Structures are given as C-alpha cells and as structure tokens.
Amino acid sequence: MSSNKNKITHPALIIWAAIIVLILLSSVKLPVIPYINSYSHIDLLQDIKADKKSVIPIKKITLPAGVAPGMPQMVNNAFDSTLIVDYADDASVMMQSFYSKLNALKTKKGKVRIAYFGDSFIEADYITGELRDKLQAIYGGSGPGFVPMQSIVADDYVTFKFNSNTSWADYNFHNNPQKYPLGLMGHVFYSTGRSWSQYSATNNNKFKNIYLYTGKTKDSLASVTVDEDDKENTVTVNDDSYINKTVISSNTPVGKLKLSCTNTALPVYGLSMEDSTGVYIDNYGFRGNTGALSLQLQPDVMKGFASYFKYDLIIVHYGLNVLVHGDTNYLWFDRTMAKFIEKIRTNFPGAPILMIGSSDVAYNEQGSYITDPGVPVLVRTENEIARKNKVAFWNLYYSMGGENTMTEWVEGDTTFAYRDYMHVNERGANKIAGVFLDKLLHSQK
C-alpha cells in the first residue's frame, strides 16, 4: 500500500490562484450578454481603493478653453459655476440686451416681459411668482401677467387667489382630439354653457390693466360677461386675428374680477393682468412636460401671442421628467431641445433664450436618499445643449447647493421641499427665486 504525499499546501495554492484570477477579472470589464452574464461588474479591490463618488461616464464634450463640463466660464473671466453663461454670438439676442432693458426700467418708463416654459417645478406660479415679486420690487410693475382660465392646482396659487366653476372644457397637450390650436401654456378652453373664472388680488394689491386672449371664432359678436368688484358689464370680444386681444379693464384698479362665458364656440386662452410699466413673468408650466410636448405648439399661435407679448427673455426649464433613474442616454432630449429652441427663435425673433438646468433630485438608495447619479450628467448635457444652440445657461443644480441638496431640503430642520424629493414647497420656491435673482443680477458684464 503506497503512501499518499502530504497535500496540506493544496488548499492554500487554490485560494491564491482564485485570488489572482479575481484580481485579473477585477481589471477587465467583460461585455454583457443578455440573459447569460448580465451581472454587475465585481471589483475585489473596491473596499481598499480610494473612495470615489459614483460617476456615470458620459460622452466627451468640447467647451471653450478653461471651461469644465457643467461649469462654464463666467463674466470677467472669473470662474463661477453658479452664474449665467451666455453662449449666444449675436449681440441682439445676448443676455446683455435683456440686462440693458431691465436696467432701463430704473430711470425710464417701459415694460420688460419674460416667458417661462417649464414643468411641474414651476406649477401654481410658485417659483415664477416669487421671482416676479422680487423683480417688481426692484424694477416696478404689478400683476401676475398671463393666467389661465382654470388649473388643477388653482388652490395652490399664492400670488393671487384663483378659482373657477371647473365647467370649462380644457383641451391640452394630453387631451386634444380635435387638434385645437393650443395656447403657450398648452391649453385652450371652451365654455360648456356658463363657465366662469374668478381672480382676486392679494396683499391689498389691485389689477390695473386686464386683457382677454381668445382664438378665432365664426361669431363676430362673441361676448363675455365681466364682473369687476361687483360691477357687471358685457364685453364684445375682438375677432379679427388668429389670436385676439380684448381690453377688459384699462387703468382702473380692480381687486376682484369674475369673467363668465356662455359662447361654446369661442376658444379662450386666458387673461393677462398687469400695469403699463415694470417686469412681468408669464408662467407656461405644464405638468409632466419634458419639452417634447411643447413641440405641439402651432407657429400661428406663437406668432399671434408674440404680436402682443414682446418678450425680452424666454426661459426654458425642463429636467424633472427627463431624468429616469439608471438611464443617462439624453440624445433624444438633446434633439428635442434643439427643435424647441429653433421654434422659439422662429416665432419669437429677437428674444434672448436662457436654458435653466435641472434641479437636484434624490432617490432611495438602501434606505437613504441621495442625489440621483443621473442629475449631474443631465446638467452637463443641458449645458452642452445651450452651448451648441447658442443660448444662455444657468446651472440651478450647483446654485442650489449641488449634491444631496434636495435631501437636506426635505430632511432638514426647516423643510424647503416635499417628500417626493423632487418638488420644492413655498419656502423652497422663495429660496430658489432669491438665488436666481442674485445670479441674474451678478451675471451682468
């Protein structure tokens, strides 16, 4: 009977061989074959490597010298990632032309109007209302500008009181089987018999000039009933253009307005309440919009409103609905924004365009909320979109605090955002409006 050799070293050799193989595999990223080896890449040395934030690789982009992706070169060659960078190369549509008009309000009579396109982040006039109030306190003006006939968040408006009997037929980006021409907010309203909307000024303010905007109708004698501070009268609606403006009240301060309509064939877009001077921001927020829905806007509608609203700045702010956890392919968004920016340029010629990057958004990672890794990638993409399309860009993500800001705003002692870790509350809206105003004023050359 032969004796076996001592094999006590064999387990050690096997362990060392396995370690060497795993180390080699840690340095190689195998291709993923669906349903065969679609596992996560394993790094045996991960725990002893330097701690690094999770970064999703993105396509290399080319920016001007000295400019990091998402952190553009600012005015006076001072590097500040929170100020506004202007990629426009035409002086007539640069942000400087907007600043000049804004500053002229300090010494001269005039009006500066801003269109703000966005999603639920600006819904209920939260951020736009706070920003409008702050600008009007400096440069003058009173009134909310353009407002719709009804809204699913009417009860949340804080800059003025707003309600309706909800009997308006609301055709919009999501529900428009007849392909009616939609307004800039993505809605057009038709009366279903006796529809009414009521608006009340707050904080002892008054509405100075009130205008109604309607579409084309076959009824040249279409009219609406207007109740101004309990004084009722009938107003015949203009009907000579594709988009029509009718004076409801002029230079007579009104604290409460109720507008009623029985004409079921009259397309109604909304009202504008404003003074003859100062700053006005028209809120065109539509819940769930990635910007793609805005491509439904018809050129005739945009040009029609452009003839009344001489916009001095157009803001484009999307992101919440673009972000999908785990997906950082934003090529479709790049193309969508390019089309929308071109549509704005064509139908609102001469208006500077400012693209605002996404705010911070957090997601649940094993019980703790942290910034979604797609957010900085999206912000870099938005900066690149602005650069390629030669418009201005403001990095809201960095300006509000950057990584994990939303978590702090939700879980801090003072809450600035809701527990969806995405939308800000009234305090958060005021905070963002304050930051935006500061960056807007300090970005001037």
Secondary structure as the mmCIF struct_conf table of DSSP 4:
data_model
#
loop_
_struct_conf.conf_type_id
_struct_conf.id
_struct_conf.beg_label_comp_id
_struct_conf.beg_label_asym_id
_struct_conf.beg_label_seq_id
_struct_conf.end_label_comp_id
_struct_conf.end_label_asym_id
_struct_conf.end_label_seq_id
HELX_LH_PP_P HELX_LH_PP_P1 SER A 2 ASN A 6
TURN_TY1_P TURN_TY1_P1 ILE A 8 THR A 9
HELX_RH_AL_P HELX_RH_AL_P1 HIS A 10 SER A 26
TURN_TY1_P TURN_TY1_P2 SER A 27 SER A 27
HELX_LH_PP_P HELX_LH_PP_P2 LEU A 30 VAL A 32
TURN_TY1_P TURN_TY1_P3 PRO A 34 ILE A 36
BEND BEND1 ASN A 37 ASN A 37
HELX_LH_PP_P HELX_LH_PP_P3 TYR A 39 HIS A 41
TURN_TY1_P TURN_TY1_P4 LEU A 44 LEU A 45
HELX_RH_3T_P HELX_RH_3T_P1 GLN A 46 ILE A 48
BEND BEND2 LYS A 49 LYS A 49
HELX_LH_PP_P HELX_LH_PP_P4 ALA A 50 ASP A 51
BEND BEND3 PRO A 64 PRO A 64
TURN_TY1_P TURN_TY1_P5 ALA A 65 GLY A 66
STRN STRN1 ALA A 68 ALA A 68
TURN_TY1_P TURN_TY1_P6 PRO A 69 GLY A 70
STRN STRN2 MET A 71 MET A 71
STRN STRN3 GLN A 73 GLN A 73
HELX_RH_3T_P HELX_RH_3T_P2 VAL A 75 ASN A 77
STRN STRN4 PHE A 79 PHE A 79
TURN_TY1_P TURN_TY1_P7 SER A 81 THR A 82
BEND BEND4 LEU A 83 LEU A 83
STRN STRN5 VAL A 85 ASP A 86
HELX_RH_3T_P HELX_RH_3T_P3 ALA A 91 VAL A 93
BEND BEND5 MET A 94 MET A 94
HELX_RH_AL_P HELX_RH_AL_P2 MET A 95 ALA A 104
TURN_TY1_P TURN_TY1_P8 LEU A 105 THR A 107
BEND BEND6 LYS A 108 LYS A 108
STRN STRN6 LYS A 111 GLY A 118
BEND BEND7 ASP A 119 ASP A 119
HELX_RH_3T_P HELX_RH_3T_P4 SER A 120 ASP A 125
HELX_RH_AL_P HELX_RH_AL_P3 TYR A 126 TYR A 139
BEND BEND8 GLY A 143 GLY A 143
STRN STRN7 GLY A 145 VAL A 147
BEND BEND9 MET A 149 MET A 149
TURN_TY1_P TURN_TY1_P9 ILE A 152 VAL A 153
HELX_RH_3T_P HELX_RH_3T_P5 ALA A 154 ASP A 156
BEND BEND10 THR A 159 THR A 159
STRN STRN8 PHE A 160 SER A 164
BEND BEND11 THR A 166 THR A 166
STRN STRN9 TRP A 168 ASN A 172
TURN_TY1_P TURN_TY1_P10 PHE A 173 HIS A 174
STRN STRN10 ASN A 175 ASN A 175
TURN_TY1_P TURN_TY1_P11 PRO A 177 GLN A 178
HELX_LH_PP_P HELX_LH_PP_P5 TYR A 180 LEU A 182
TURN_TY1_P TURN_TY1_P12 LEU A 184 MET A 185
BEND BEND12 GLY A 186 GLY A 186
STRN STRN11 HIS A 187 SER A 191
BEND BEND13 THR A 192 ARG A 194
STRN STRN12 SER A 195 ALA A 201
TURN_TY1_P TURN_TY1_P13 ASN A 203 ASN A 204
STRN STRN13 PHE A 207 PHE A 207
STRN STRN14 ASN A 209 GLY A 215
BEND BEND14 LYS A 218 LYS A 218
TURN_TY1_P TURN_TY1_P14 SER A 220 LEU A 221
STRN STRN15 SER A 223 GLU A 228
TURN_TY1_P TURN_TY1_P15 ASP A 229 ASP A 230
STRN STRN16 LYS A 231 THR A 236
HELX_LH_PP_P HELX_LH_PP_P6 VAL A 237 ASN A 238
BEND BEND15 ASP A 240 TYR A 242
STRN STRN17 ILE A 243 SER A 249
BEND BEND16 ASN A 251 THR A 252
STRN STRN18 VAL A 254 VAL A 254
BEND BEND17 GLY A 255 GLY A 255
STRN STRN19 LYS A 256 CYS A 261
TURN_TY1_P TURN_TY1_P16 THR A 264 ALA A 265
STRN STRN20 VAL A 268 GLU A 274
BEND BEND18 SER A 276 THR A 277
STRN STRN21 GLY A 278 GLY A 285
TURN_TY1_P TURN_TY1_P17 ARG A 287 GLY A 288
BEND BEND19 GLY A 291 ALA A 292
HELX_RH_3T_P HELX_RH_3T_P6 LEU A 293 GLN A 296
HELX_RH_AL_P HELX_RH_AL_P4 PRO A 299 ALA A 306
TURN_TY1_P TURN_TY1_P18 SER A 307 TYR A 308
BEND BEND20 ASP A 312 ASP A 312
STRN STRN22 LEU A 313 HIS A 317
TURN_TY1_P TURN_TY1_P19 LEU A 320 VAL A 322
STRN STRN23 VAL A 324 VAL A 324
TURN_TY1_P TURN_TY1_P20 HIS A 325 GLY A 326
STRN STRN24 ASP A 327 ASP A 327
HELX_RH_AL_P HELX_RH_AL_P5 LEU A 331 ASN A 347
BEND BEND21 PHE A 348 PHE A 348
TURN_TY1_P TURN_TY1_P21 PRO A 349 GLY A 350
STRN STRN25 ILE A 353 ILE A 356
HELX_LH_PP_P HELX_LH_PP_P7 GLY A 357 SER A 358
STRN STRN26 ALA A 362 GLU A 365
TURN_TY1_P TURN_TY1_P22 GLN A 366 GLY A 367
STRN STRN27 SER A 368 THR A 371
TURN_TY1_P TURN_TY1_P23 PRO A 373 PRO A 373
HELX_RH_AL_P HELX_RH_AL_P6 GLY A 374 LYS A 388
TURN_TY1_P TURN_TY1_P24 ASN A 389 LYS A 390
STRN STRN28 ALA A 392 TRP A 394
HELX_RH_AL_P HELX_RH_AL_P7 LEU A 396 SER A 399
TURN_TY1_P TURN_TY1_P25 MET A 400 GLY A 401
BEND BEND22 GLY A 402 GLY A 402
TURN_TY1_P TURN_TY1_P26 GLU A 403 ASN A 404
HELX_RH_AL_P HELX_RH_AL_P8 THR A 405 GLU A 411
BEND BEND23 GLY A 412 THR A 414
STRN STRN29 ALA A 417 ALA A 417
TURN_TY1_P TURN_TY1_P27 ARG A 419 ASP A 420
BEND BEND24 TYR A 421 MET A 422
STRN STRN30 VAL A 424 VAL A 424
HELX_RH_AL_P HELX_RH_AL_P9 GLU A 426 HIS A 442
TURN_TY1_P TURN_TY1_P28 SER A 443 SER A 443
#
